[in-house]
Amino acid sequence: MLIDLETRNLRLRHPLVTAHGSTTHRHIIEITANDNGVQGQGEAAPLPGFGLESFEESLTALENWAKNPKRLPDSPAARSGATTAIENLEKAKSSTSPTNGKIAVQALIGSAEISSIESEVSDALEQGYLAIKMKVAATDTKTDIARIRRAAHLVRPHSALRLDANGGWSLDDALHVLSAIDSSDVDLVEEPTVNPLDWQKIREETGIKIGADEQLTNELQVHQLLQHGAAQTFVLKPSVIGGPSATRKIAELARRNGVNILISSFLDGPIALRSARDLAMELAPNEIHGLGTASLFVDKFPVDVVPSGGFLHRS
């Protein structure tokens, strides 16, 4: 098996502001695994602040793997990209065609200004999105409350509003913000604090469902979350947690424990988005997934990973 690596720089239309900082572009490594003329692709794209290796470390890990393909990279983003390329290579060898279909995806907004929130939510609703996720905890609690209330007013009853704090609130801040809004206005809040032991209290006091995301980086953490009943939803990012097979394993654990699953992008490029779309169709075809991110980029993505009417299509 021969492995080819190519780096790309993808630019976001507007900075995406989260509790981890502002993201303006994505450095990605596109991976092509070639075996006797048959190819499979994967993608690695670490993001600073999310507990992954650096871009340089990921590239080095993949370069070492290219020299010795029998030994997968240890670093998370590199390993995810490598295993995705291998699975796609095996699929190409088998010549099996995936089933056509579509999945619903959510819009993602991260502007801090109220005026921008209004325009972004309105645009998402006009485009037919059935769920809208808003980044929170990157500003003060007063502003967050105002942003959420304004978004909720625009969204209901047309779409579901989801929040993502990326672990940026303290327990007191999370309770303050989420108690100040109507729980019926919010479908889900992801990672309200960095400590999952807080989440049950937040759920009990606010009535809002909790989603785990960044905490799903290794099997031990997954089992701890399940043991404590910390989250009602697992938001699985295949490009972070080890690729398709690792995603399937966590999804099965979640199902056995009554936890819902969503598949999400890590501000991925087109290769990782396509793989995640296929996993979403396989594992949770009736959910609204976090894969509507292609439109956030200046760069033109293939049409099959660009949302149309709030859906991604495979044909």
Backbone bond lengths (Angstrom), bond angles and torsions (degrees), N, CA, C in turn:
res aa  C-N    CA-C-N  psi(-1)  N-CA   C-N-CA  omega(-1)  CA-C   N-CA-C  phi
1 M - - - 1.469 - - 1.518 109.43 -
2 L 1.313 116.28 127.90 1.454 122.57 176.98 1.522 109.44 -102.44
3 I 1.322 116.34 139.28 1.466 120.95 -176.16 1.520 109.41 -122.15
4 D 1.327 115.05 126.80 1.467 121.51 178.87 1.526 109.12 -114.54
5 L 1.325 116.24 137.33 1.461 122.09 -179.21 1.522 109.75 -120.29
6 E 1.326 115.48 137.46 1.460 120.60 177.55 1.525 109.09 -139.67
7 T 1.326 117.59 131.85 1.464 120.99 -179.17 1.526 110.27 -97.23
8 R 1.342 114.63 145.71 1.460 121.60 177.17 1.519 109.49 -137.18
9 N 1.316 115.72 157.37 1.455 121.72 175.60 1.525 108.01 -122.48
10 L 1.328 117.20 115.43 1.453 122.73 -179.91 1.526 109.45 -103.47
11 R 1.313 116.27 136.25 1.472 121.27 -175.40 1.530 111.08 -107.20
12 L 1.332 116.03 132.27 1.460 120.79 175.05 1.532 110.24 -79.97
13 R 1.328 115.59 146.55 1.466 119.58 178.65 1.529 111.47 -64.12
14 H 1.335 115.07 -40.79 1.455 121.43 179.47 1.527 108.08 -136.70
15 P 1.327 118.81 148.39 1.466 119.64 176.81 1.523 111.06 -57.74
16 L 1.330 116.33 136.31 1.460 121.53 175.14 1.525 107.27 -100.01
17 V 1.340 115.54 114.24 1.461 121.15 -174.53 1.521 109.63 -98.52
18 T 1.332 116.47 122.26 1.458 122.61 177.44 1.523 108.66 -128.32
19 A 1.327 115.71 179.85 1.464 120.02 176.92 1.523 112.26 -64.45
20 H 1.344 116.81 -16.26 1.463 120.99 179.25 1.524 112.51 -92.14
21 G 1.333 117.38 -3.57 1.458 120.06 -179.34 1.521 111.32 124.46
22 S 1.322 115.69 -167.18 1.460 122.59 -176.86 1.524 109.96 -106.44
23 T 1.331 115.67 131.14 1.463 121.34 179.08 1.520 108.96 -111.44
24 T 1.332 116.62 127.18 1.463 121.50 -178.61 1.520 112.61 -114.91
25 H 1.335 117.78 -18.07 1.458 120.85 -179.25 1.526 109.48 -157.20
26 R 1.327 116.21 167.87 1.457 121.65 178.89 1.520 109.91 -130.11
27 H 1.323 115.61 123.67 1.465 121.38 171.54 1.524 107.07 -88.31
28 I 1.318 117.24 122.94 1.459 119.85 -179.04 1.529 110.62 -126.06
29 I 1.316 115.07 155.71 1.462 122.41 175.97 1.519 107.25 -117.23
30 E 1.312 117.21 114.66 1.456 121.65 177.60 1.528 108.78 -89.49
31 I 1.323 115.71 131.33 1.462 122.74 -173.74 1.520 108.78 -115.36
32 T 1.326 116.46 130.71 1.463 120.82 173.84 1.523 108.55 -123.40
33 A 1.326 115.99 118.72 1.466 122.32 175.49 1.528 107.51 -99.69
34 N 1.340 116.61 124.80 1.464 122.52 -174.64 1.519 110.05 -120.88
35 D 1.326 115.80 126.48 1.462 120.81 178.32 1.527 108.84 -134.04
36 N 1.335 115.50 105.18 1.474 121.60 179.99 1.525 112.23 54.28
37 G 1.336 115.30 43.77 1.448 120.61 175.66 1.517 115.13 85.95
38 V 1.326 117.74 -5.60 1.466 121.69 176.48 1.521 108.56 -98.13
39 Q 1.330 117.38 134.72 1.457 120.93 -173.52 1.525 112.63 -120.23
40 G 1.324 114.17 149.35 1.451 122.39 170.69 1.513 108.78 -137.23
41 Q 1.331 117.15 139.60 1.465 120.45 -175.49 1.522 112.46 -114.77
42 G 1.319 114.65 150.98 1.460 123.16 174.07 1.514 108.77 -143.49
43 E 1.319 115.43 179.23 1.469 119.77 -176.14 1.515 109.95 -151.97
44 A 1.320 116.20 138.22 1.467 121.79 175.00 1.520 108.72 -122.94
45 A 1.348 116.10 133.74 1.462 119.74 -177.62 1.524 110.22 -153.29
46 P 1.332 117.88 78.74 1.473 119.94 177.00 1.527 110.72 -62.23
47 L 1.319 116.22 152.43 1.457 121.13 178.98 1.521 108.89 -128.88
48 P 1.324 118.33 123.11 1.466 120.76 -178.70 1.523 111.88 -55.47
49 G 1.342 115.69 138.43 1.459 121.41 176.36 1.507 114.76 95.14
50 F 1.333 117.53 -2.95 1.456 120.04 -177.56 1.526 112.50 -113.13
51 G 1.321 117.63 21.05 1.456 121.13 172.10 1.514 114.85 76.15
52 L 1.335 117.90 16.27 1.452 121.41 178.78 1.522 110.78 -101.87
53 E 1.315 114.86 175.76 1.458 119.32 174.52 1.528 110.04 -68.95
54 S 1.309 116.95 163.42 1.461 120.95 175.63 1.529 109.53 -73.82
55 F 1.322 116.28 166.92 1.462 120.66 177.55 1.528 110.13 -59.16
56 E 1.324 116.39 -43.58 1.467 120.22 -179.11 1.522 111.47 -63.85
57 E 1.336 116.51 -40.49 1.464 120.22 178.28 1.527 111.18 -65.86
58 S 1.314 116.03 -38.44 1.460 119.73 178.42 1.524 110.81 -65.45
59 L 1.320 116.34 -43.78 1.457 120.52 179.65 1.526 111.00 -63.14
60 T 1.322 116.74 -42.85 1.471 120.62 177.78 1.523 111.11 -61.65
61 A 1.331 116.54 -43.37 1.465 120.84 179.89 1.529 110.90 -61.72
62 L 1.322 116.70 -39.85 1.458 120.18 179.66 1.528 111.76 -72.45
63 E 1.311 116.72 -35.53 1.467 119.95 176.27 1.527 110.51 -63.60
64 N 1.326 116.39 -39.74 1.472 119.98 176.76 1.523 110.70 -66.58
65 W 1.333 116.83 -38.75 1.465 120.43 177.69 1.526 110.93 -64.48
66 A 1.336 116.06 -38.55 1.471 119.80 179.02 1.528 111.47 -60.49
67 K 1.316 116.33 -31.44 1.470 120.52 177.95 1.528 111.68 -77.24
68 N 1.350 116.22 -28.63 1.465 121.22 -178.71 1.527 108.75 -138.91
69 P 1.352 117.94 79.57 1.469 122.09 -173.75 1.522 114.76 -63.10
70 K 1.318 117.89 -14.53 1.461 119.42 179.81 1.527 112.35 -76.81
71 R 1.341 116.62 -13.36 1.465 120.74 -179.64 1.524 109.51 -114.71
72 L 1.326 116.34 106.78 1.460 120.63 -179.16 1.525 111.46 -68.14
73 P 1.328 117.06 151.10 1.474 119.99 176.28 1.529 111.24 -61.04
74 D 1.322 116.23 148.93 1.463 121.05 176.27 1.525 112.34 -86.04
75 S 1.334 117.96 -32.42 1.463 121.07 -175.75 1.531 110.23 -69.38
76 P 1.351 117.54 140.88 1.469 122.19 -167.19 1.528 115.78 -57.88
77 A 1.340 117.45 -52.70 1.470 119.19 -176.14 1.519 110.99 -66.41
78 A 1.328 116.81 -41.62 1.465 120.65 178.83 1.520 110.92 -63.39
79 R 1.325 116.48 -43.54 1.469 120.11 179.84 1.526 111.25 -64.19
80 S 1.331 116.65 -40.71 1.459 120.15 178.41 1.523 111.12 -60.15
81 G 1.332 115.85 -45.46 1.462 119.78 179.65 1.519 111.89 -64.65
82 A 1.328 116.75 -41.13 1.459 120.89 -179.19 1.526 111.60 -65.03
83 T 1.327 117.22 -46.71 1.472 119.62 -178.51 1.525 111.65 -67.85
84 T 1.340 116.97 -31.29 1.460 119.92 175.87 1.522 110.41 -65.84
85 A 1.337 116.34 -43.36 1.463 120.00 178.46 1.524 111.24 -61.39
86 I 1.331 116.44 -41.72 1.467 120.55 -179.48 1.528 110.83 -65.43
87 E 1.342 117.45 -44.87 1.459 119.52 179.49 1.521 110.94 -62.85
88 N 1.328 116.86 -42.04 1.458 119.80 179.51 1.526 111.47 -66.70
89 L 1.326 117.31 -32.61 1.459 121.06 174.86 1.524 110.85 -64.49
90 E 1.329 116.20 -44.70 1.466 119.93 179.43 1.528 111.30 -64.41
91 K 1.322 117.09 -37.86 1.461 120.33 176.71 1.523 110.68 -63.69
92 A 1.342 115.84 -41.88 1.465 119.87 179.67 1.528 111.05 -64.44
93 K 1.312 116.61 -36.74 1.470 120.56 178.51 1.526 111.18 -65.15
94 S 1.318 116.69 -36.80 1.462 120.55 -177.08 1.525 112.56 -78.15
95 S 1.339 115.75 -13.25 1.473 122.17 178.53 1.528 112.73 58.20
96 T 1.321 116.47 29.26 1.464 119.57 177.06 1.523 109.82 -88.41
97 S 1.313 116.08 132.43 1.463 120.79 -179.28 1.516 109.96 -92.41
98 P 1.345 118.38 130.05 1.472 120.25 178.45 1.517 111.21 -66.87
99 T 1.323 115.60 152.74 1.458 121.31 179.19 1.523 110.32 -71.48
100 N 1.317 116.11 136.34 1.459 119.84 176.84 1.528 109.96 -67.52
101 G 1.327 116.15 154.34 1.459 119.68 178.13 1.513 111.25 168.66
102 K 1.325 115.35 -168.17 1.456 120.22 178.82 1.518 108.99 -150.48
103 I 1.333 116.11 156.62 1.459 122.46 173.92 1.521 108.90 -133.10
104 A 1.327 115.03 147.50 1.462 120.38 175.74 1.524 109.68 -77.74
105 V 1.327 116.16 142.86 1.461 121.78 177.97 1.520 109.57 -131.11
106 Q 1.325 115.53 156.75 1.463 120.47 -180.00 1.523 110.85 -95.37
107 A 1.324 115.85 156.77 1.459 121.81 170.92 1.524 108.34 -86.12
108 L 1.314 116.94 151.92 1.466 122.39 179.29 1.516 109.61 -120.75
109 I 1.344 116.24 126.39 1.454 120.56 177.59 1.527 109.27 -128.37
110 G 1.330 115.76 145.08 1.454 118.74 -176.30 1.513 114.96 -141.23
111 S 1.315 117.30 9.02 1.461 120.07 -179.18 1.526 111.65 -65.34
112 A 1.322 116.36 143.04 1.457 120.78 179.55 1.527 112.28 -85.87
113 E 1.338 117.13 -25.02 1.464 120.67 -175.72 1.531 111.18 -82.44
114 I 1.330 115.40 138.93 1.461 120.83 -179.60 1.528 111.01 -58.97
115 S 1.338 116.78 -42.57 1.464 119.89 -178.04 1.520 111.09 -61.69
116 S 1.328 116.88 -37.73 1.466 120.25 179.02 1.520 111.06 -71.22
117 I 1.338 115.96 -36.54 1.463 119.89 176.48 1.526 109.65 -58.31
118 E 1.326 116.29 -45.62 1.465 120.64 -178.67 1.522 111.42 -59.45
119 S 1.337 116.49 -46.27 1.468 119.17 -177.35 1.521 111.49 -69.92
120 E 1.339 117.80 -38.05 1.459 120.75 -178.87 1.528 111.51 -69.14
121 V 1.323 117.03 -41.98 1.461 120.28 177.92 1.525 110.18 -65.10
122 S 1.311 116.27 -44.03 1.475 119.99 179.93 1.526 110.71 -60.97
123 D 1.333 116.79 -42.47 1.465 120.34 178.75 1.528 110.77 -62.92
124 A 1.345 116.48 -42.46 1.470 120.27 -179.06 1.524 110.98 -63.81
125 L 1.316 116.79 -40.99 1.464 120.32 179.39 1.532 110.92 -65.76
126 E 1.323 116.19 -40.45 1.462 119.91 178.63 1.523 111.39 -63.41
127 Q 1.333 116.50 -30.65 1.467 120.90 -179.13 1.526 112.80 -84.36
128 G 1.331 117.08 -2.54 1.451 119.97 172.00 1.516 116.33 92.95
129 Y 1.333 118.74 13.78 1.459 120.23 -179.92 1.524 110.81 -68.13
130 L 1.336 115.86 136.08 1.458 121.65 -179.46 1.524 112.27 -91.12
131 A 1.323 117.49 -9.60 1.469 122.07 175.47 1.520 108.41 -147.79
132 I 1.328 115.12 146.36 1.456 121.95 178.76 1.521 107.88 -129.79
133 K 1.340 116.16 126.11 1.466 120.29 177.91 1.525 109.27 -105.83
134 M 1.342 114.90 130.78 1.453 120.70 -179.10 1.524 109.90 -116.54
135 K 1.321 116.01 131.62 1.456 121.29 175.22 1.528 109.63 -74.26
136 V 1.341 115.62 134.51 1.465 121.88 178.59 1.520 109.09 -131.35
137 A 1.335 116.00 177.93 1.478 123.94 176.78 1.515 113.29 72.14
138 A 1.331 117.59 14.72 1.458 120.22 175.78 1.528 111.44 -101.26
139 T 1.352 115.87 1.78 1.459 121.08 179.61 1.529 107.73 -140.19
140 D 1.324 118.86 -165.49 1.465 120.47 -179.71 1.525 110.47 -79.15
141 T 1.333 115.84 161.68 1.463 120.33 -174.16 1.534 112.23 -65.02
142 K 1.319 117.32 -34.82 1.461 119.66 179.13 1.523 110.75 -61.27
143 T 1.328 115.63 -44.20 1.463 119.73 179.01 1.513 110.81 -66.04
144 D 1.345 116.65 -40.71 1.462 119.50 178.91 1.525 111.39 -60.08
145 I 1.316 116.65 -43.85 1.469 120.28 179.70 1.529 110.19 -60.29
146 A 1.322 115.99 -44.47 1.469 119.96 -179.70 1.529 110.85 -64.79
147 R 1.321 117.42 -40.80 1.461 121.61 179.81 1.525 110.77 -63.92
148 I 1.334 115.81 -45.71 1.470 120.09 -178.28 1.526 110.68 -64.83
149 R 1.333 116.06 -45.25 1.463 119.13 -179.81 1.523 111.28 -61.13
150 R 1.320 116.75 -41.36 1.467 119.81 -179.50 1.530 110.63 -66.82
151 A 1.327 116.54 -44.23 1.461 120.13 178.78 1.520 110.81 -62.74
152 A 1.329 116.85 -42.84 1.467 121.09 -179.34 1.522 111.05 -62.06
153 H 1.331 115.83 -40.34 1.467 120.26 179.56 1.524 110.63 -61.41
154 L 1.332 116.62 -38.54 1.458 120.57 -178.93 1.523 111.77 -77.09
155 V 1.320 116.89 -36.40 1.455 121.82 -172.49 1.529 112.48 -74.52
156 R 1.339 116.14 -48.13 1.465 117.93 -174.68 1.531 110.87 -69.35
157 P 1.332 118.61 142.96 1.472 127.52 -2.44 1.524 112.00 -98.66
158 H 1.330 117.01 20.02 1.463 120.78 -169.49 1.533 113.17 -79.57
159 S 1.328 116.37 -29.15 1.460 119.87 -170.92 1.524 108.96 -149.61
160 A 1.343 116.27 168.72 1.467 121.44 177.12 1.521 109.57 -95.86
161 L 1.346 115.87 139.58 1.458 120.89 177.50 1.520 109.61 -103.29
162 R 1.325 116.00 125.32 1.458 122.25 176.36 1.519 109.02 -118.56
163 L 1.331 115.71 147.60 1.464 121.62 -179.21 1.522 109.47 -117.76
164 D 1.325 116.23 149.81 1.464 121.16 176.98 1.520 108.66 -137.34
165 A 1.348 115.38 110.34 1.464 120.62 -178.84 1.516 112.99 -92.23
166 N 1.338 118.02 -10.52 1.471 121.58 -178.07 1.521 112.26 49.86
167 G 1.348 116.84 35.22 1.464 121.04 178.67 1.520 113.91 70.09
168 G 1.335 117.48 18.56 1.464 120.86 -171.39 1.510 116.33 -86.73
169 W 1.330 118.44 -11.65 1.461 120.99 178.31 1.524 110.59 -92.93
170 S 1.322 116.58 151.91 1.459 121.18 163.22 1.529 106.55 -78.89
171 L 1.325 117.60 169.73 1.461 120.14 177.80 1.516 110.15 -60.08
172 D 1.329 117.32 -44.39 1.473 120.74 -179.52 1.529 111.04 -62.54
173 D 1.331 116.63 -42.27 1.461 119.88 179.83 1.523 111.20 -65.22
174 A 1.323 116.37 -42.44 1.466 120.07 179.64 1.524 110.81 -60.90
175 L 1.320 116.06 -46.14 1.466 119.91 179.62 1.523 111.03 -64.98
176 H 1.327 116.81 -39.60 1.469 120.97 -179.73 1.527 110.70 -62.61
177 V 1.329 117.00 -49.25 1.466 120.70 -176.94 1.527 110.86 -68.82
178 L 1.309 117.05 -49.40 1.457 120.42 -172.56 1.531 112.45 -73.52
179 S 1.342 117.15 -23.47 1.470 120.04 175.50 1.520 111.54 -80.14
180 A 1.334 116.33 -16.70 1.461 120.48 -178.06 1.524 112.54 -86.84
181 I 1.331 116.63 -5.29 1.456 120.17 -179.62 1.532 109.27 -118.16
182 D 1.296 116.02 163.11 1.465 121.19 179.06 1.527 108.21 -77.28
183 S 1.322 117.33 121.07 1.466 120.83 -176.47 1.526 111.97 -60.61
184 S 1.317 117.45 -26.80 1.462 120.21 179.56 1.525 112.25 -70.98
185 D 1.351 116.38 -13.26 1.463 120.55 179.44 1.527 112.53 -82.80
186 V 1.332 117.32 -14.57 1.466 120.66 -173.11 1.522 110.16 -120.21
187 D 1.310 115.79 124.09 1.461 122.05 -178.78 1.525 111.79 -77.07
188 L 1.348 116.55 -32.89 1.461 121.12 -171.24 1.515 109.21 -168.66
189 V 1.342 117.09 145.71 1.463 120.96 168.86 1.518 107.82 -125.05
190 E 1.324 116.12 123.86 1.458 121.52 -179.54 1.524 110.52 -89.16
191 E 1.335 115.17 135.01 1.464 122.99 171.91 1.539 112.29 43.40
192 P 1.328 119.14 61.25 1.466 119.96 -177.55 1.526 113.35 -60.82
193 T 1.343 117.13 -36.21 1.464 120.97 175.23 1.531 108.21 -133.50
194 V 1.303 116.33 168.71 1.459 120.29 -179.40 1.525 111.86 -75.95
195 N 1.333 117.20 -17.93 1.466 121.86 -177.67 1.532 110.65 -104.06
196 P 1.340 118.59 109.50 1.465 120.93 -178.86 1.526 113.90 -61.69
197 L 1.339 117.49 -18.52 1.462 119.36 178.06 1.535 111.48 -68.22
198 D 1.336 116.57 -15.44 1.472 120.99 175.99 1.522 112.29 -78.61
199 W 1.303 117.04 -22.62 1.461 120.05 -162.97 1.517 113.84 -68.74
200 Q 1.314 117.52 -35.09 1.459 119.36 179.26 1.520 110.99 -62.85
201 K 1.326 116.63 -40.28 1.471 120.94 177.75 1.528 110.31 -63.97
202 I 1.331 116.26 -42.49 1.462 120.28 179.46 1.526 110.27 -62.63
203 R 1.307 116.18 -43.98 1.469 121.30 178.69 1.536 110.87 -61.56
204 E 1.333 116.39 -45.27 1.465 120.71 -177.52 1.523 111.93 -66.52
205 E 1.342 117.20 -39.94 1.463 120.05 -174.55 1.527 113.74 -83.29
206 T 1.338 117.10 -25.30 1.470 119.07 -176.29 1.518 113.02 -109.92
207 G 1.329 117.52 -20.73 1.461 120.63 -177.74 1.515 114.41 78.29
208 I 1.327 117.11 7.07 1.469 121.12 -177.50 1.529 109.97 -96.42
209 K 1.321 116.49 134.67 1.460 121.52 179.56 1.526 110.77 -68.67
210 I 1.335 114.93 148.33 1.460 121.67 -176.26 1.523 109.90 -110.29
211 G 1.327 115.51 138.46 1.453 121.44 174.64 1.517 110.97 -114.48
212 A 1.325 117.23 135.96 1.457 122.72 174.18 1.519 108.96 -95.34
213 D 1.334 116.01 140.83 1.463 120.63 -177.88 1.526 109.50 -139.76
214 E 1.333 116.64 -79.80 1.464 119.98 -178.37 1.525 113.12 -61.16
215 Q 1.338 117.24 -23.12 1.465 120.66 -178.41 1.527 112.44 -75.60
216 L 1.330 117.13 -6.72 1.462 120.26 -174.74 1.527 112.00 -94.33
217 T 1.317 116.90 41.15 1.462 119.54 -173.33 1.520 113.93 -93.87
218 N 1.319 118.23 -15.25 1.465 118.90 174.96 1.528 109.60 -150.30
219 E 1.320 114.76 163.56 1.458 120.64 -171.96 1.526 112.67 -64.40
220 L 1.335 116.86 -35.67 1.463 119.98 179.29 1.523 110.46 -61.88
221 Q 1.339 117.47 -45.85 1.459 120.71 179.17 1.525 111.36 -63.48
222 V 1.326 116.94 -38.35 1.462 120.67 178.50 1.525 110.20 -60.24
223 H 1.324 116.60 -47.00 1.471 120.24 -179.42 1.529 111.15 -64.97
224 Q 1.333 117.70 -36.00 1.462 120.41 178.18 1.524 111.36 -66.12
225 L 1.328 116.45 -41.12 1.462 120.32 177.32 1.523 110.84 -61.53
226 L 1.318 116.29 -42.13 1.463 120.41 179.43 1.525 111.16 -67.95
227 Q 1.313 116.18 -39.98 1.466 120.89 -179.99 1.519 111.44 -61.27
228 H 1.336 116.87 -40.46 1.469 121.14 -177.08 1.531 112.51 -88.39
229 G 1.333 117.50 -4.46 1.461 119.63 -177.28 1.517 111.36 58.88
230 A 1.341 115.84 38.29 1.462 120.51 -170.41 1.521 113.66 -74.22
231 A 1.332 117.08 -29.51 1.463 119.85 -174.29 1.510 110.89 -133.50
232 Q 1.321 115.47 146.77 1.459 121.23 176.78 1.529 111.45 -94.67
233 T 1.333 115.68 -14.97 1.465 121.37 179.72 1.520 109.33 -137.47
234 F 1.325 116.74 138.18 1.462 122.67 170.36 1.530 107.56 -104.63
235 V 1.329 115.57 123.10 1.464 121.45 176.71 1.528 106.62 -98.38
236 L 1.317 116.31 104.86 1.456 121.79 -170.57 1.528 111.22 -96.81
237 K 1.316 115.76 123.93 1.463 122.15 176.20 1.529 108.31 -107.20
238 P 1.325 118.35 99.66 1.467 120.45 -177.47 1.525 113.78 -56.24
239 S 1.332 117.02 -31.31 1.463 120.27 -177.06 1.522 112.66 -76.52
240 V 1.324 116.95 -1.21 1.464 122.09 178.93 1.528 111.76 -116.09
241 I 1.327 116.23 -36.50 1.472 119.78 -167.93 1.520 114.20 -96.77
242 G 1.344 117.41 9.22 1.458 118.93 173.21 1.506 115.45 118.76
243 G 1.334 118.54 8.11 1.447 120.85 177.32 1.517 113.55 91.59
244 P 1.328 117.15 -168.58 1.474 121.45 -172.60 1.521 114.89 -60.27
245 S 1.331 118.50 -47.96 1.469 119.51 -175.04 1.524 111.29 -65.95
246 A 1.334 117.81 -39.90 1.469 120.91 177.80 1.525 110.43 -65.59
247 T 1.331 117.14 -36.50 1.464 121.39 178.33 1.521 110.52 -64.49
248 R 1.322 116.45 -43.66 1.470 120.16 178.37 1.525 110.94 -61.56
249 K 1.306 117.29 -39.07 1.465 121.06 -178.28 1.532 111.00 -64.58
250 I 1.340 116.77 -45.84 1.462 119.88 179.27 1.520 110.65 -67.97
251 A 1.327 116.98 -37.49 1.464 120.47 178.26 1.525 110.98 -61.01
252 E 1.319 117.43 -39.50 1.462 120.72 179.27 1.529 110.74 -68.19
253 L 1.337 117.52 -40.73 1.465 120.44 175.54 1.523 110.72 -60.18
254 A 1.325 116.03 -42.58 1.464 120.44 179.52 1.529 110.74 -61.49
255 R 1.308 116.53 -47.35 1.459 120.65 -178.91 1.528 111.76 -58.77
256 R 1.328 115.59 -43.58 1.466 119.80 -177.89 1.525 111.37 -65.30
257 N 1.327 116.64 -19.94 1.463 121.18 -178.71 1.533 112.59 -109.00
258 G 1.324 116.75 14.52 1.462 120.49 175.57 1.515 114.62 71.57
259 V 1.333 117.36 24.26 1.462 121.83 -179.80 1.525 108.97 -102.87
260 N 1.323 115.89 131.02 1.454 122.09 178.42 1.532 110.16 -70.87
261 I 1.350 117.79 154.72 1.465 119.77 175.78 1.521 111.22 -127.41
262 L 1.323 114.62 144.12 1.459 123.43 170.26 1.520 107.02 -127.19
263 I 1.320 117.42 148.10 1.459 122.27 174.91 1.520 107.79 -103.38
264 S 1.327 115.96 135.60 1.465 119.57 -172.40 1.523 112.11 -134.66
265 S 1.318 114.54 153.84 1.462 122.50 174.78 1.527 110.32 -86.07
266 F 1.311 115.28 152.26 1.464 122.15 174.45 1.527 108.17 -108.10
267 L 1.362 115.18 47.76 1.463 121.53 -168.29 1.529 108.66 50.96
268 D 1.337 114.45 50.92 1.452 121.69 -173.47 1.521 112.58 -79.14
269 G 1.332 114.26 161.30 1.447 121.89 168.90 1.517 110.47 -80.47
270 P 1.333 117.66 -177.88 1.463 120.91 -172.10 1.524 115.06 -64.59
271 I 1.333 118.63 -32.85 1.467 120.23 -177.90 1.521 110.32 -67.62
272 A 1.337 116.95 -49.22 1.468 120.66 179.59 1.523 111.05 -66.94
273 L 1.327 117.50 -35.47 1.468 120.49 177.72 1.523 111.22 -63.00
274 R 1.316 115.96 -42.48 1.467 119.40 -179.65 1.534 110.77 -63.83
275 S 1.319 116.68 -43.40 1.463 120.63 178.96 1.523 110.88 -63.70
276 A 1.332 116.67 -41.94 1.467 120.50 179.30 1.529 111.11 -66.47
277 R 1.315 116.81 -38.39 1.476 120.59 176.59 1.527 110.89 -58.79
278 D 1.326 115.90 -45.70 1.463 119.88 -179.54 1.533 111.34 -64.19
279 L 1.331 117.04 -37.95 1.464 120.11 176.67 1.526 111.06 -65.74
280 A 1.325 116.66 -39.63 1.467 120.18 178.44 1.523 110.47 -61.84
281 M 1.325 117.37 -41.64 1.463 120.83 178.12 1.524 111.26 -64.81
282 E 1.314 115.68 -34.39 1.463 120.90 -178.80 1.526 112.06 -75.71
283 L 1.339 116.72 -44.33 1.459 120.87 -168.44 1.526 114.52 -95.68
284 A 1.321 117.60 -31.85 1.477 119.80 -175.59 1.526 109.15 -152.48
285 P 1.328 117.28 68.16 1.467 120.39 -172.45 1.521 115.07 -66.28
286 N 1.332 117.76 -17.52 1.467 119.98 -175.76 1.528 113.92 -101.61
287 E 1.329 117.14 3.22 1.469 120.81 179.38 1.534 110.70 -90.68
288 I 1.331 115.33 167.53 1.466 121.73 174.02 1.528 106.65 -102.49
289 H 1.320 116.42 111.66 1.461 121.54 -168.89 1.534 112.92 -97.46
290 G 1.334 114.87 164.37 1.462 121.09 -178.40 1.514 112.31 -91.23
291 L 1.328 116.94 54.80 1.465 121.21 -173.85 1.530 112.34 -121.94
292 G 1.324 116.25 19.81 1.462 119.43 -178.73 1.510 113.16 -95.70
293 T 1.334 117.42 42.91 1.467 120.73 -170.15 1.527 114.83 -100.34
294 A 1.335 118.74 -8.17 1.466 120.11 -176.95 1.525 112.07 -58.64
295 S 1.331 115.87 -36.44 1.464 120.13 -177.23 1.531 112.64 -70.53
296 L 1.331 117.44 -9.59 1.467 119.97 177.64 1.524 112.22 -76.51
297 F 1.336 116.71 -12.84 1.454 120.74 -174.36 1.522 112.23 -100.13
298 V 1.334 115.68 147.82 1.460 121.55 172.01 1.521 109.96 -68.00
299 D 1.334 115.75 -38.94 1.460 121.88 -177.11 1.531 110.91 -64.60
300 K 1.327 115.64 144.07 1.452 121.08 -179.69 1.522 110.37 -80.41
301 F 1.338 116.11 124.37 1.463 122.42 178.76 1.532 109.38 -99.33
302 P 1.337 117.63 156.33 1.473 120.15 174.91 1.522 110.73 -57.14
303 V 1.313 116.01 147.18 1.461 121.20 -172.04 1.528 112.29 -61.76
304 D 1.336 118.34 -28.56 1.464 119.28 -175.72 1.521 113.53 -74.24
305 V 1.350 118.07 -11.41 1.465 119.91 176.08 1.526 111.79 -113.16
306 V 1.317 116.69 10.33 1.469 122.15 176.28 1.530 108.04 -101.99
307 P 1.340 118.00 124.26 1.474 119.70 -178.22 1.530 112.50 -58.99
308 S 1.323 114.78 140.12 1.458 122.14 174.10 1.519 107.65 -131.13
309 G 1.328 116.08 114.57 1.448 120.23 -177.92 1.515 112.84 64.25
310 G 1.344 117.74 26.46 1.458 121.94 -179.84 1.524 114.35 83.63
311 F 1.348 116.92 13.85 1.465 121.30 -179.23 1.526 110.64 -131.49
312 L 1.332 116.08 153.21 1.454 122.36 165.37 1.522 107.30 -103.97
313 H 1.325 116.07 137.52 1.450 122.08 -176.68 1.528 110.94 -113.85
314 R 1.325 115.51 144.21 1.463 121.09 172.09 1.517 107.90 -123.64
315 S 1.317 115.59 121.02 1.469 119.05 -177.69 1.521 110.86 -141.62
